[in-house]
């Protein structure tokens, strides 16, 4: 059974209550780019990406199961007890998350550039064919504090003990025109998101989009709204 997990978006109150320290200006800057005390789950990353793809409208996750590993009643009971997902949210699909939709357009274009323009962090994983073309963003999740000495050594990934290597991250949505799918990829101790995670997204989008028509015809799955 998957236990309920929540991410963390820190603020001044959280830091004072949990660490007993005051907030400093630099933490506002690093929090704004996803660093610092921020924690997130793969599902939250995927939801964030989907909400960027659809123009900034709220979505709620769904789980699709077949008839063998878990019954509808068991799945519903697990979700109602909060073991699978947070069911407290009353957000609706058509709820706008941003007052100015121009802000979402900027993010969409930036994610497209990050993947499809030269010097973008995931440029090597791009797909030129518009049918499969996607927009994404690489990232890393640091697993330990890096000392000044370690930073000066500038070690290659293979020279770092496996348990100390960063987790590789990548989020993406596609096709870029009229997007239908969003995904988040985490490679534990994979190091670079561009080298370890983005190439997986490239393979996935080819598989997912090629199977789109077949998936729409599939009837032996039951959709459960969380």
PyMOL commands that set and color helices and strands:
alter all, ss='L'
color gray80, all
select helices_A, chain A and resi 12-19+25-32+42-53+72-80+102-116+123-125+148-153+157-159+162-164+193-210+212-217
alter helices_A, ss='H'
color red, helices_A
select strands_A, chain A and resi 62-65+134-141+167-174+181-187+222-225
alter strands_A, ss='S'
color yellow, strands_A
deselect
rebuild
show_as cartoon
